[in-house]
Amino acid sequence: MGIPRFDSPDEEIKKWLNHIALICLSEDFQELKKELEKIYMQSQMEDAQLVAFKDALYAFLAQEEDEMARLAGTN
């Protein structure tokens, strides 16, 4: 899917927002976010919930990008 640029057409941005929303609503994402929150709160990290959300989202996006690159390499 690639990371959208600031000058991306509205439709591309809407696709990205929908994609991110689906990730954030998934059970796997919620479980990872909660686990990270627990770890970060135990270590008294500032803004633990926000950092956990960002880290979980980044992990999911990076995983998808890796999978896409792997599939592209097999063709």
N, C-alpha and C positions, 0 to 999 in steps of 0.2 A: 504494500500500500504506500510506503514511503512517507516521510514526514512532510506535512503540508507547509508551504511557504506562506509568508504574510500576504502575498499578492495572489494566492490561490483563489480560483473561482468559488463562489458560494456553495455550489453543489459538492465540490471536493471537501470543503470544510464541514458541511453537513454529514458527509459520509464518515469523516474522521470522528465527529462528535458522536454519531450513532455507534461507531465501533468502540470508542472509549466507554460509552455508557453501557454497552453490553458486557464489556470486560468488568466494569465496576459492579455490575449487578450479579456477576457470576458467583457461584458458591466457592469456587477455588480462590478467586480474588479476595472474597470476604474472609476466608480462613487464613490466607497469608497475611492480610492486613492486620487481623486480630493477633496473630502470632507475633508479628513485628511490633505492634503496639505494646504487647506484654513485655517483650525483651527491652524495648526502648524505655518504657516506664520504669522497669526494674533498674535500669542503669541511669535513671533520672535525667534522661535526655530532654532538652528543652523542645517544646512543641512535638512531643512524641507521636501524637495521633496524626498530625499533618505530615510529619516525616515518614511515618509508616505508610500512609496513603500514597505518597509520592514514590516511595521505594517499591511498593507492591505494584503500582501502575508501571513504573519503569521496567521492572522485572518481566511483567507480562508482555509489554511492547517489545522489549529486547529479545525475548524468547520467540515471539512471532517473527521478528526480523531474521533471527538466526535460522528458523525453520524455512522461511522463504528463500534465503540465500542457499541453504542446503538443497532445497528442491530445484532451484535454478541451476545449481552446479551439476545435478544429475541428468539434466536434459541435454 
